[in-house]
């Protein structure tokens, strides 16, 4: 069955974006050039771009043009997301690059680290999440070796520790704090951003009963993370 031209244009650009041919931040051709390439009217091009915009694949910047959007991580407020799974669900290649990997003792004066370690040590795994080879999130994670002894032997150089934990360690409680932060020198270097770029810091603690499992701090570019929440009516009367 022959598809409409605006749908073919949408599919063509979607394929180029998801394959990585057009990377986040790349500028799309201006509408006149797309019209010339496909031999169509402006309305047809606008219809295709509107569909890509609604899908979150592109963004329009006033007086600047149309650009490939940075892939977002959608997080349910009460959920612990698996970044690897979410990137793959978008049809993109996921990658993880370990930046630090060591077993160590809690730092002196760091009460949160002491509480997390309990009677044991901490596994520190810092890394970089990538989507189609583009930096998406820099992560700093500590895991309680007393709570999760198998973490010491786990292969975390190519698999994100969050993915490994979700597959191997049940959790019963989580606390998340999200704040706006400027990219420091380290984050800016890893995320390929100018120092001071607006970013979101997502900090999360998880427990299994009374036992602390992990603490993680993830830094996303400000346009690469959003929160979702869906609520139903409670049993209480609506006032």
Biotite code that builds the C-alpha atoms (Angstrom):
import biotite.structure as struc

atoms = struc.array([
    struc.Atom([0.000, 0.000, 0.000], chain_id="A", res_id=1, res_name="UNK", atom_name="CA", element="C"),
    struc.Atom([1.350, 3.413, -0.958], chain_id="A", res_id=2, res_name="UNK", atom_name="CA", element="C"),
    struc.Atom([1.976, 5.628, 2.049], chain_id="A", res_id=3, res_name="UNK", atom_name="CA", element="C"),
    struc.Atom([1.305, 9.348, 2.162], chain_id="A", res_id=4, res_name="UNK", atom_name="CA", element="C"),
    struc.Atom([4.292, 11.544, 1.316], chain_id="A", res_id=5, res_name="UNK", atom_name="CA", element="C"),
    struc.Atom([4.316, 13.277, 4.699], chain_id="A", res_id=6, res_name="UNK", atom_name="CA", element="C"),
    struc.Atom([4.490, 9.840, 6.354], chain_id="A", res_id=7, res_name="UNK", atom_name="CA", element="C"),
    struc.Atom([7.402, 8.799, 4.135], chain_id="A", res_id=8, res_name="UNK", atom_name="CA", element="C"),
    struc.Atom([9.261, 11.993, 5.036], chain_id="A", res_id=9, res_name="UNK", atom_name="CA", element="C"),
    struc.Atom([8.581, 11.327, 8.720], chain_id="A", res_id=10, res_name="UNK", atom_name="CA", element="C"),
    struc.Atom([9.820, 7.729, 8.412], chain_id="A", res_id=11, res_name="UNK", atom_name="CA", element="C"),
    struc.Atom([12.932, 8.796, 6.508], chain_id="A", res_id=12, res_name="UNK", atom_name="CA", element="C"),
    struc.Atom([13.981, 11.309, 9.179], chain_id="A", res_id=13, res_name="UNK", atom_name="CA", element="C"),
    struc.Atom([12.981, 9.004, 12.024], chain_id="A", res_id=14, res_name="UNK", atom_name="CA", element="C"),
    struc.Atom([15.191, 6.272, 10.561], chain_id="A", res_id=15, res_name="UNK", atom_name="CA", element="C"),
    struc.Atom([18.130, 8.659, 10.204], chain_id="A", res_id=16, res_name="UNK", atom_name="CA", element="C"),
    struc.Atom([17.721, 9.829, 13.806], chain_id="A", res_id=17, res_name="UNK", atom_name="CA", element="C"),
    struc.Atom([17.346, 6.384, 15.370], chain_id="A", res_id=18, res_name="UNK", atom_name="CA", element="C"),
    struc.Atom([20.249, 4.969, 13.351], chain_id="A", res_id=19, res_name="UNK", atom_name="CA", element="C"),
    struc.Atom([22.525, 7.744, 14.596], chain_id="A", res_id=20, res_name="UNK", atom_name="CA", element="C"),
    struc.Atom([23.066, 9.257, 11.146], chain_id="A", res_id=21, res_name="UNK", atom_name="CA", element="C"),
    struc.Atom([21.500, 12.396, 12.627], chain_id="A", res_id=22, res_name="UNK", atom_name="CA", element="C"),
    struc.Atom([22.799, 12.785, 16.170], chain_id="A", res_id=23, res_name="UNK", atom_name="CA", element="C"),
    struc.Atom([21.296, 14.789, 19.045], chain_id="A", res_id=24, res_name="UNK", atom_name="CA", element="C"),
    struc.Atom([21.925, 18.473, 18.425], chain_id="A", res_id=25, res_name="UNK", atom_name="CA", element="C"),
    struc.Atom([22.269, 18.100, 14.642], chain_id="A", res_id=26, res_name="UNK", atom_name="CA", element="C"),
    struc.Atom([20.342, 20.670, 12.644], chain_id="A", res_id=27, res_name="UNK", atom_name="CA", element="C"),
    struc.Atom([17.760, 19.384, 10.162], chain_id="A", res_id=28, res_name="UNK", atom_name="CA", element="C"),
    struc.Atom([17.619, 20.872, 6.652], chain_id="A", res_id=29, res_name="UNK", atom_name="CA", element="C"),
    struc.Atom([15.428, 23.950, 6.360], chain_id="A", res_id=30, res_name="UNK", atom_name="CA", element="C"),
    struc.Atom([11.866, 23.353, 5.154], chain_id="A", res_id=31, res_name="UNK", atom_name="CA", element="C"),
    struc.Atom([12.584, 24.765, 1.691], chain_id="A", res_id=32, res_name="UNK", atom_name="CA", element="C"),
    struc.Atom([15.371, 22.216, 1.163], chain_id="A", res_id=33, res_name="UNK", atom_name="CA", element="C"),
    struc.Atom([13.151, 19.335, 2.309], chain_id="A", res_id=34, res_name="UNK", atom_name="CA", element="C"),
    struc.Atom([10.406, 20.581, -0.037], chain_id="A", res_id=35, res_name="UNK", atom_name="CA", element="C"),
    struc.Atom([12.892, 20.566, -2.904], chain_id="A", res_id=36, res_name="UNK", atom_name="CA", element="C"),
    struc.Atom([14.237, 17.103, -2.032], chain_id="A", res_id=37, res_name="UNK", atom_name="CA", element="C"),
    struc.Atom([10.779, 15.519, -1.951], chain_id="A", res_id=38, res_name="UNK", atom_name="CA", element="C"),
    struc.Atom([9.041, 17.737, -4.496], chain_id="A", res_id=39, res_name="UNK", atom_name="CA", element="C"),
    struc.Atom([6.224, 18.653, -2.129], chain_id="A", res_id=40, res_name="UNK", atom_name="CA", element="C"),
    struc.Atom([4.430, 21.590, -0.542], chain_id="A", res_id=41, res_name="UNK", atom_name="CA", element="C"),
    struc.Atom([5.352, 23.255, 2.758], chain_id="A", res_id=42, res_name="UNK", atom_name="CA", element="C"),
    struc.Atom([2.208, 21.833, 4.369], chain_id="A", res_id=43, res_name="UNK", atom_name="CA", element="C"),
    struc.Atom([3.427, 18.271, 3.673], chain_id="A", res_id=44, res_name="UNK", atom_name="CA", element="C"),
    struc.Atom([6.821, 18.970, 5.251], chain_id="A", res_id=45, res_name="UNK", atom_name="CA", element="C"),
    struc.Atom([5.220, 20.699, 8.231], chain_id="A", res_id=46, res_name="UNK", atom_name="CA", element="C"),
    struc.Atom([2.960, 17.698, 8.797], chain_id="A", res_id=47, res_name="UNK", atom_name="CA", element="C"),
    struc.Atom([5.964, 15.352, 8.867], chain_id="A", res_id=48, res_name="UNK", atom_name="CA", element="C"),
    struc.Atom([7.974, 17.590, 11.199], chain_id="A", res_id=49, res_name="UNK", atom_name="CA", element="C"),
    struc.Atom([4.989, 18.029, 13.524], chain_id="A", res_id=50, res_name="UNK", atom_name="CA", element="C"),
    struc.Atom([4.765, 14.240, 13.885], chain_id="A", res_id=51, res_name="UNK", atom_name="CA", element="C"),
    struc.Atom([8.491, 14.026, 14.699], chain_id="A", res_id=52, res_name="UNK", atom_name="CA", element="C"),
    struc.Atom([8.076, 16.852, 17.209], chain_id="A", res_id=53, res_name="UNK", atom_name="CA", element="C"),
    struc.Atom([5.145, 15.069, 18.887], chain_id="A", res_id=54, res_name="UNK", atom_name="CA", element="C"),
    struc.Atom([7.269, 11.898, 19.141], chain_id="A", res_id=55, res_name="UNK", atom_name="CA", element="C"),
    struc.Atom([10.011, 13.844, 20.925], chain_id="A", res_id=56, res_name="UNK", atom_name="CA", element="C"),
    struc.Atom([12.589, 13.191, 18.203], chain_id="A", res_id=57, res_name="UNK", atom_name="CA", element="C"),
    struc.Atom([13.138, 16.813, 17.205], chain_id="A", res_id=58, res_name="UNK", atom_name="CA", element="C"),
    struc.Atom([12.857, 20.247, 18.744], chain_id="A", res_id=59, res_name="UNK", atom_name="CA", element="C"),
    struc.Atom([12.221, 23.612, 17.176], chain_id="A", res_id=60, res_name="UNK", atom_name="CA", element="C"),
    struc.Atom([14.181, 26.610, 18.383], chain_id="A", res_id=61, res_name="UNK", atom_name="CA", element="C"),
    struc.Atom([12.856, 30.049, 17.604], chain_id="A", res_id=62, res_name="UNK", atom_name="CA", element="C"),
    struc.Atom([14.923, 31.801, 14.920], chain_id="A", res_id=63, res_name="UNK", atom_name="CA", element="C"),
    struc.Atom([17.473, 28.946, 15.003], chain_id="A", res_id=64, res_name="UNK", atom_name="CA", element="C"),
    struc.Atom([15.817, 26.059, 13.192], chain_id="A", res_id=65, res_name="UNK", atom_name="CA", element="C"),
    struc.Atom([14.897, 22.434, 13.815], chain_id="A", res_id=66, res_name="UNK", atom_name="CA", element="C"),
    struc.Atom([17.277, 20.123, 15.662], chain_id="A", res_id=67, res_name="UNK", atom_name="CA", element="C"),
    struc.Atom([17.474, 16.466, 16.666], chain_id="A", res_id=68, res_name="UNK", atom_name="CA", element="C"),
    struc.Atom([16.341, 16.232, 20.292], chain_id="A", res_id=69, res_name="UNK", atom_name="CA", element="C"),
    struc.Atom([18.469, 14.601, 22.932], chain_id="A", res_id=70, res_name="UNK", atom_name="CA", element="C"),
    struc.Atom([16.807, 11.281, 23.918], chain_id="A", res_id=71, res_name="UNK", atom_name="CA", element="C"),
    struc.Atom([14.883, 11.606, 27.158], chain_id="A", res_id=72, res_name="UNK", atom_name="CA", element="C"),
    struc.Atom([14.795, 9.209, 30.051], chain_id="A", res_id=73, res_name="UNK", atom_name="CA", element="C"),
    struc.Atom([11.192, 9.026, 31.233], chain_id="A", res_id=74, res_name="UNK", atom_name="CA", element="C"),
    struc.Atom([11.019, 8.168, 34.915], chain_id="A", res_id=75, res_name="UNK", atom_name="CA", element="C"),
    struc.Atom([7.919, 7.307, 36.867], chain_id="A", res_id=76, res_name="UNK", atom_name="CA", element="C"),
    struc.Atom([8.193, 9.172, 40.169], chain_id="A", res_id=77, res_name="UNK", atom_name="CA", element="C"),
    struc.Atom([7.747, 5.959, 42.172], chain_id="A", res_id=78, res_name="UNK", atom_name="CA", element="C"),
    struc.Atom([9.865, 3.797, 39.870], chain_id="A", res_id=79, res_name="UNK", atom_name="CA", element="C"),
    struc.Atom([13.536, 2.869, 39.577], chain_id="A", res_id=80, res_name="UNK", atom_name="CA", element="C"),
    struc.Atom([14.178, 3.125, 35.825], chain_id="A", res_id=81, res_name="UNK", atom_name="CA", element="C"),
    struc.Atom([16.571, 0.985, 33.800], chain_id="A", res_id=82, res_name="UNK", atom_name="CA", element="C"),
    struc.Atom([18.271, 3.473, 31.483], chain_id="A", res_id=83, res_name="UNK", atom_name="CA", element="C"),
    struc.Atom([19.620, 0.725, 29.229], chain_id="A", res_id=84, res_name="UNK", atom_name="CA", element="C"),
    struc.Atom([16.155, -0.736, 28.634], chain_id="A", res_id=85, res_name="UNK", atom_name="CA", element="C"),
    struc.Atom([14.624, 2.678, 27.997], chain_id="A", res_id=86, res_name="UNK", atom_name="CA", element="C"),
    struc.Atom([17.253, 3.631, 25.415], chain_id="A", res_id=87, res_name="UNK", atom_name="CA", element="C"),
    struc.Atom([16.774, 0.306, 23.598], chain_id="A", res_id=88, res_name="UNK", atom_name="CA", element="C"),
    struc.Atom([12.993, 0.780, 23.643], chain_id="A", res_id=89, res_name="UNK", atom_name="CA", element="C"),
    struc.Atom([13.590, 3.912, 21.566], chain_id="A", res_id=90, res_name="UNK", atom_name="CA", element="C"),
    struc.Atom([15.314, 1.734, 18.950], chain_id="A", res_id=91, res_name="UNK", atom_name="CA", element="C"),
    struc.Atom([18.736, 3.166, 19.770], chain_id="A", res_id=92, res_name="UNK", atom_name="CA", element="C"),
    struc.Atom([21.994, 1.420, 20.607], chain_id="A", res_id=93, res_name="UNK", atom_name="CA", element="C"),
    struc.Atom([22.816, 1.572, 24.302], chain_id="A", res_id=94, res_name="UNK", atom_name="CA", element="C"),
    struc.Atom([26.321, 1.742, 25.683], chain_id="A", res_id=95, res_name="UNK", atom_name="CA", element="C"),
    struc.Atom([27.945, 1.986, 29.101], chain_id="A", res_id=96, res_name="UNK", atom_name="CA", element="C"),
    struc.Atom([31.502, 3.098, 29.742], chain_id="A", res_id=97, res_name="UNK", atom_name="CA", element="C"),
    struc.Atom([32.992, 2.519, 33.205], chain_id="A", res_id=98, res_name="UNK", atom_name="CA", element="C"),
    struc.Atom([34.907, 5.535, 34.535], chain_id="A", res_id=99, res_name="UNK", atom_name="CA", element="C"),
    struc.Atom([35.815, 4.191, 37.980], chain_id="A", res_id=100, res_name="UNK", atom_name="CA", element="C"),
    struc.Atom([35.544, 0.701, 39.463], chain_id="A", res_id=101, res_name="UNK", atom_name="CA", element="C"),
    struc.Atom([36.836, -0.066, 42.939], chain_id="A", res_id=102, res_name="UNK", atom_name="CA", element="C"),
    struc.Atom([36.025, -1.523, 46.358], chain_id="A", res_id=103, res_name="UNK", atom_name="CA", element="C"),
    struc.Atom([36.761, 0.993, 49.094], chain_id="A", res_id=104, res_name="UNK", atom_name="CA", element="C"),
    struc.Atom([35.944, 2.006, 52.632], chain_id="A", res_id=105, res_name="UNK", atom_name="CA", element="C"),
    struc.Atom([33.564, 4.887, 53.429], chain_id="A", res_id=106, res_name="UNK", atom_name="CA", element="C"),
    struc.Atom([35.270, 8.266, 53.316], chain_id="A", res_id=107, res_name="UNK", atom_name="CA", element="C"),
    struc.Atom([36.016, 9.826, 56.681], chain_id="A", res_id=108, res_name="UNK", atom_name="CA", element="C"),
    struc.Atom([33.269, 12.171, 57.801], chain_id="A", res_id=109, res_name="UNK", atom_name="CA", element="C"),
    struc.Atom([30.777, 10.911, 55.187], chain_id="A", res_id=110, res_name="UNK", atom_name="CA", element="C"),
    struc.Atom([27.916, 9.677, 57.383], chain_id="A", res_id=111, res_name="UNK", atom_name="CA", element="C"),
    struc.Atom([25.732, 8.595, 54.439], chain_id="A", res_id=112, res_name="UNK", atom_name="CA", element="C"),
    struc.Atom([28.553, 6.395, 53.136], chain_id="A", res_id=113, res_name="UNK", atom_name="CA", element="C"),
    struc.Atom([29.090, 4.869, 56.579], chain_id="A", res_id=114, res_name="UNK", atom_name="CA", element="C"),
    struc.Atom([25.397, 4.042, 56.892], chain_id="A", res_id=115, res_name="UNK", atom_name="CA", element="C"),
    struc.Atom([25.327, 2.532, 53.407], chain_id="A", res_id=116, res_name="UNK", atom_name="CA", element="C"),
    struc.Atom([28.410, 0.380, 54.038], chain_id="A", res_id=117, res_name="UNK", atom_name="CA", element="C"),
    struc.Atom([27.108, -0.953, 57.368], chain_id="A", res_id=118, res_name="UNK", atom_name="CA", element="C"),
    struc.Atom([29.687, -3.457, 58.590], chain_id="A", res_id=119, res_name="UNK", atom_name="CA", element="C"),
    struc.Atom([31.382, -3.799, 55.207], chain_id="A", res_id=120, res_name="UNK", atom_name="CA", element="C"),
    struc.Atom([32.936, -1.895, 52.321], chain_id="A", res_id=121, res_name="UNK", atom_name="CA", element="C"),
    struc.Atom([31.521, -0.037, 49.347], chain_id="A", res_id=122, res_name="UNK", atom_name="CA", element="C"),
    struc.Atom([31.733, -0.850, 45.662], chain_id="A", res_id=123, res_name="UNK", atom_name="CA", element="C"),
    struc.Atom([32.178, 2.370, 43.696], chain_id="A", res_id=124, res_name="UNK", atom_name="CA", element="C"),
    struc.Atom([31.196, 2.246, 40.025], chain_id="A", res_id=125, res_name="UNK", atom_name="CA", element="C"),
    struc.Atom([31.144, 5.510, 38.103], chain_id="A", res_id=126, res_name="UNK", atom_name="CA", element="C"),
    struc.Atom([30.193, 5.424, 34.457], chain_id="A", res_id=127, res_name="UNK", atom_name="CA", element="C"),
    struc.Atom([28.763, 7.055, 31.384], chain_id="A", res_id=128, res_name="UNK", atom_name="CA", element="C"),
    struc.Atom([25.481, 6.021, 29.713], chain_id="A", res_id=129, res_name="UNK", atom_name="CA", element="C"),
    struc.Atom([25.352, 6.492, 25.935], chain_id="A", res_id=130, res_name="UNK", atom_name="CA", element="C"),
    struc.Atom([22.606, 6.421, 23.304], chain_id="A", res_id=131, res_name="UNK", atom_name="CA", element="C"),
    struc.Atom([23.867, 5.797, 19.770], chain_id="A", res_id=132, res_name="UNK", atom_name="CA", element="C"),
    struc.Atom([27.308, 6.704, 21.057], chain_id="A", res_id=133, res_name="UNK", atom_name="CA", element="C"),
    struc.Atom([26.161, 10.101, 22.372], chain_id="A", res_id=134, res_name="UNK", atom_name="CA", element="C"),
    struc.Atom([26.634, 10.793, 26.117], chain_id="A", res_id=135, res_name="UNK", atom_name="CA", element="C"),
    struc.Atom([23.278, 10.709, 27.894], chain_id="A", res_id=136, res_name="UNK", atom_name="CA", element="C"),
    struc.Atom([24.080, 10.562, 31.596], chain_id="A", res_id=137, res_name="UNK", atom_name="CA", element="C"),
    struc.Atom([27.112, 10.452, 33.858], chain_id="A", res_id=138, res_name="UNK", atom_name="CA", element="C"),
    struc.Atom([26.559, 8.262, 36.921], chain_id="A", res_id=139, res_name="UNK", atom_name="CA", element="C"),
    struc.Atom([28.252, 8.023, 40.316], chain_id="A", res_id=140, res_name="UNK", atom_name="CA", element="C"),
    struc.Atom([27.175, 4.908, 42.228], chain_id="A", res_id=141, res_name="UNK", atom_name="CA", element="C"),
    struc.Atom([28.006, 3.239, 45.555], chain_id="A", res_id=142, res_name="UNK", atom_name="CA", element="C"),
    struc.Atom([26.782, -0.250, 46.461], chain_id="A", res_id=143, res_name="UNK", atom_name="CA", element="C"),
    struc.Atom([26.890, -1.889, 49.896], chain_id="A", res_id=144, res_name="UNK", atom_name="CA", element="C"),
    struc.Atom([29.149, -4.950, 49.643], chain_id="A", res_id=145, res_name="UNK", atom_name="CA", element="C"),
    struc.Atom([27.619, -6.325, 52.865], chain_id="A", res_id=146, res_name="UNK", atom_name="CA", element="C"),
    struc.Atom([24.140, -6.195, 51.302], chain_id="A", res_id=147, res_name="UNK", atom_name="CA", element="C"),
    struc.Atom([25.228, -7.302, 47.813], chain_id="A", res_id=148, res_name="UNK", atom_name="CA", element="C"),
    struc.Atom([28.446, -9.369, 48.059], chain_id="A", res_id=149, res_name="UNK", atom_name="CA", element="C"),
    struc.Atom([28.111, -10.658, 44.466], chain_id="A", res_id=150, res_name="UNK", atom_name="CA", element="C"),
    struc.Atom([28.598, -7.115, 43.165], chain_id="A", res_id=151, res_name="UNK", atom_name="CA", element="C"),
    struc.Atom([32.368, -7.490, 43.688], chain_id="A", res_id=152, res_name="UNK", atom_name="CA", element="C"),
    struc.Atom([32.652, -10.217, 41.023], chain_id="A", res_id=153, res_name="UNK", atom_name="CA", element="C"),
    struc.Atom([30.053, -8.799, 38.638], chain_id="A", res_id=154, res_name="UNK", atom_name="CA", element="C"),
    struc.Atom([31.210, -7.630, 35.198], chain_id="A", res_id=155, res_name="UNK", atom_name="CA", element="C"),
    struc.Atom([30.345, -3.960, 35.410], chain_id="A", res_id=156, res_name="UNK", atom_name="CA", element="C"),
    struc.Atom([32.718, -2.647, 32.774], chain_id="A", res_id=157, res_name="UNK", atom_name="CA", element="C"),
    struc.Atom([30.165, -3.112, 29.997], chain_id="A", res_id=158, res_name="UNK", atom_name="CA", element="C"),
    struc.Atom([26.901, -3.505, 31.933], chain_id="A", res_id=159, res_name="UNK", atom_name="CA", element="C"),
    struc.Atom([25.536, -0.604, 33.938], chain_id="A", res_id=160, res_name="UNK", atom_name="CA", element="C"),
    struc.Atom([25.423, -1.436, 37.676], chain_id="A", res_id=161, res_name="UNK", atom_name="CA", element="C"),
    struc.Atom([21.814, -0.221, 37.858], chain_id="A", res_id=162, res_name="UNK", atom_name="CA", element="C"),
    struc.Atom([20.787, -2.803, 35.268], chain_id="A", res_id=163, res_name="UNK", atom_name="CA", element="C"),
    struc.Atom([22.700, -5.535, 37.121], chain_id="A", res_id=164, res_name="UNK", atom_name="CA", element="C"),
    struc.Atom([21.097, -4.595, 40.452], chain_id="A", res_id=165, res_name="UNK", atom_name="CA", element="C"),
    struc.Atom([17.569, -4.588, 39.000], chain_id="A", res_id=166, res_name="UNK", atom_name="CA", element="C"),
    struc.Atom([18.192, -8.088, 37.609], chain_id="A", res_id=167, res_name="UNK", atom_name="CA", element="C"),
    struc.Atom([19.766, -9.573, 40.740], chain_id="A", res_id=168, res_name="UNK", atom_name="CA", element="C"),
    struc.Atom([18.726, -7.657, 43.857], chain_id="A", res_id=169, res_name="UNK", atom_name="CA", element="C"),
    struc.Atom([15.108, -7.045, 44.924], chain_id="A", res_id=170, res_name="UNK", atom_name="CA", element="C"),
    struc.Atom([14.398, -3.705, 46.576], chain_id="A", res_id=171, res_name="UNK", atom_name="CA", element="C"),
    struc.Atom([11.512, -2.719, 48.822], chain_id="A", res_id=172, res_name="UNK", atom_name="CA", element="C"),
    struc.Atom([11.924, 1.023, 49.231], chain_id="A", res_id=173, res_name="UNK", atom_name="CA", element="C"),
    struc.Atom([13.432, 3.869, 47.244], chain_id="A", res_id=174, res_name="UNK", atom_name="CA", element="C"),
    struc.Atom([13.905, 7.580, 47.790], chain_id="A", res_id=175, res_name="UNK", atom_name="CA", element="C"),
    struc.Atom([14.602, 9.977, 44.934], chain_id="A", res_id=176, res_name="UNK", atom_name="CA", element="C"),
    struc.Atom([15.706, 13.588, 44.979], chain_id="A", res_id=177, res_name="UNK", atom_name="CA", element="C"),
    struc.Atom([15.866, 15.648, 41.781], chain_id="A", res_id=178, res_name="UNK", atom_name="CA", element="C"),
    struc.Atom([17.499, 19.042, 41.578], chain_id="A", res_id=179, res_name="UNK", atom_name="CA", element="C"),
    struc.Atom([18.782, 21.491, 38.986], chain_id="A", res_id=180, res_name="UNK", atom_name="CA", element="C"),
    struc.Atom([22.576, 21.848, 38.856], chain_id="A", res_id=181, res_name="UNK", atom_name="CA", element="C"),
    struc.Atom([25.139, 23.439, 36.554], chain_id="A", res_id=182, res_name="UNK", atom_name="CA", element="C"),
    struc.Atom([27.545, 21.034, 34.843], chain_id="A", res_id=183, res_name="UNK", atom_name="CA", element="C"),
    struc.Atom([30.851, 20.979, 36.674], chain_id="A", res_id=184, res_name="UNK", atom_name="CA", element="C"),
    struc.Atom([34.137, 20.415, 34.864], chain_id="A", res_id=185, res_name="UNK", atom_name="CA", element="C"),
    struc.Atom([33.916, 16.629, 35.191], chain_id="A", res_id=186, res_name="UNK", atom_name="CA", element="C"),
    struc.Atom([30.302, 16.358, 34.068], chain_id="A", res_id=187, res_name="UNK", atom_name="CA", element="C"),
    struc.Atom([30.859, 18.825, 31.232], chain_id="A", res_id=188, res_name="UNK", atom_name="CA", element="C"),
    struc.Atom([33.827, 16.806, 29.983], chain_id="A", res_id=189, res_name="UNK", atom_name="CA", element="C"),
    struc.Atom([31.962, 13.484, 30.002], chain_id="A", res_id=190, res_name="UNK", atom_name="CA", element="C"),
    struc.Atom([28.677, 14.851, 28.619], chain_id="A", res_id=191, res_name="UNK", atom_name="CA", element="C"),
    struc.Atom([30.443, 16.998, 26.005], chain_id="A", res_id=192, res_name="UNK", atom_name="CA", element="C"),
    struc.Atom([28.773, 20.174, 27.247], chain_id="A", res_id=193, res_name="UNK", atom_name="CA", element="C"),
    struc.Atom([30.058, 23.637, 28.153], chain_id="A", res_id=194, res_name="UNK", atom_name="CA", element="C"),
    struc.Atom([30.839, 24.064, 31.845], chain_id="A", res_id=195, res_name="UNK", atom_name="CA", element="C"),
    struc.Atom([27.821, 25.521, 33.626], chain_id="A", res_id=196, res_name="UNK", atom_name="CA", element="C"),
    struc.Atom([25.216, 24.016, 31.261], chain_id="A", res_id=197, res_name="UNK", atom_name="CA", element="C"),
    struc.Atom([21.883, 23.449, 33.035], chain_id="A", res_id=198, res_name="UNK", atom_name="CA", element="C"),
    struc.Atom([21.590, 19.804, 34.090], chain_id="A", res_id=199, res_name="UNK", atom_name="CA", element="C"),
    struc.Atom([19.363, 17.673, 36.283], chain_id="A", res_id=200, res_name="UNK", atom_name="CA", element="C"),
    struc.Atom([20.795, 15.743, 39.196], chain_id="A", res_id=201, res_name="UNK", atom_name="CA", element="C"),
    struc.Atom([18.858, 12.593, 40.119], chain_id="A", res_id=202, res_name="UNK", atom_name="CA", element="C"),
    struc.Atom([19.888, 11.094, 43.461], chain_id="A", res_id=203, res_name="UNK", atom_name="CA", element="C"),
    struc.Atom([18.397, 7.794, 44.573], chain_id="A", res_id=204, res_name="UNK", atom_name="CA", element="C"),
    struc.Atom([18.724, 5.574, 47.637], chain_id="A", res_id=205, res_name="UNK", atom_name="CA", element="C"),
    struc.Atom([17.293, 2.045, 47.744], chain_id="A", res_id=206, res_name="UNK", atom_name="CA", element="C"),
    struc.Atom([16.675, -0.366, 50.599], chain_id="A", res_id=207, res_name="UNK", atom_name="CA", element="C"),
    struc.Atom([15.763, -4.023, 51.047], chain_id="A", res_id=208, res_name="UNK", atom_name="CA", element="C"),
    struc.Atom([13.810, -3.946, 54.271], chain_id="A", res_id=209, res_name="UNK", atom_name="CA", element="C"),
    struc.Atom([16.014, -2.049, 56.733], chain_id="A", res_id=210, res_name="UNK", atom_name="CA", element="C"),
    struc.Atom([19.181, -2.855, 54.754], chain_id="A", res_id=211, res_name="UNK", atom_name="CA", element="C"),
    struc.Atom([20.629, -0.161, 52.520], chain_id="A", res_id=212, res_name="UNK", atom_name="CA", element="C"),
    struc.Atom([21.538, -1.376, 49.018], chain_id="A", res_id=213, res_name="UNK", atom_name="CA", element="C"),
    struc.Atom([22.788, 1.485, 46.875], chain_id="A", res_id=214, res_name="UNK", atom_name="CA", element="C"),
    struc.Atom([23.154, 5.215, 46.408], chain_id="A", res_id=215, res_name="UNK", atom_name="CA", element="C"),
    struc.Atom([23.425, 6.736, 42.950], chain_id="A", res_id=216, res_name="UNK", atom_name="CA", element="C"),
    struc.Atom([23.745, 10.242, 41.568], chain_id="A", res_id=217, res_name="UNK", atom_name="CA", element="C"),
    struc.Atom([23.002, 10.643, 37.869], chain_id="A", res_id=218, res_name="UNK", atom_name="CA", element="C"),
    struc.Atom([23.627, 13.870, 35.957], chain_id="A", res_id=219, res_name="UNK", atom_name="CA", element="C"),
    struc.Atom([21.577, 14.422, 32.792], chain_id="A", res_id=220, res_name="UNK", atom_name="CA", element="C"),
    struc.Atom([21.639, 17.386, 30.411], chain_id="A", res_id=221, res_name="UNK", atom_name="CA", element="C"),
    struc.Atom([18.594, 19.454, 31.313], chain_id="A", res_id=222, res_name="UNK", atom_name="CA", element="C"),
    struc.Atom([16.685, 18.443, 28.169], chain_id="A", res_id=223, res_name="UNK", atom_name="CA", element="C"),
    struc.Atom([17.343, 14.696, 28.528], chain_id="A", res_id=224, res_name="UNK", atom_name="CA", element="C"),
    struc.Atom([15.205, 13.763, 31.528], chain_id="A", res_id=225, res_name="UNK", atom_name="CA", element="C"),
    struc.Atom([11.596, 14.186, 32.532], chain_id="A", res_id=226, res_name="UNK", atom_name="CA", element="C"),
    struc.Atom([9.295, 12.787, 35.198], chain_id="A", res_id=227, res_name="UNK", atom_name="CA", element="C"),
    struc.Atom([5.979, 11.085, 34.673], chain_id="A", res_id=228, res_name="UNK", atom_name="CA", element="C"),
    struc.Atom([3.269, 10.419, 37.218], chain_id="A", res_id=229, res_name="UNK", atom_name="CA", element="C"),
    struc.Atom([-0.107, 8.805, 36.745], chain_id="A", res_id=230, res_name="UNK", atom_name="CA", element="C"),
    struc.Atom([-2.671, 8.821, 39.495], chain_id="A", res_id=231, res_name="UNK", atom_name="CA", element="C"),
    struc.Atom([-6.060, 7.203, 39.903], chain_id="A", res_id=232, res_name="UNK", atom_name="CA", element="C"),
    struc.Atom([-8.895, 8.161, 42.196], chain_id="A", res_id=233, res_name="UNK", atom_name="CA", element="C"),
    struc.Atom([-8.419, 7.140, 45.795], chain_id="A", res_id=234, res_name="UNK", atom_name="CA", element="C"),
    struc.Atom([-11.040, 5.497, 47.949], chain_id="A", res_id=235, res_name="UNK", atom_name="CA", element="C"),
    struc.Atom([-11.520, 8.786, 49.724], chain_id="A", res_id=236, res_name="UNK", atom_name="CA", element="C"),
    struc.Atom([-14.351, 11.041, 48.612], chain_id="A", res_id=237, res_name="UNK", atom_name="CA", element="C"),
    struc.Atom([-13.418, 13.711, 46.094], chain_id="A", res_id=238, res_name="UNK", atom_name="CA", element="C"),
    struc.Atom([-13.860, 17.167, 47.569], chain_id="A", res_id=239, res_name="UNK", atom_name="CA", element="C"),
])
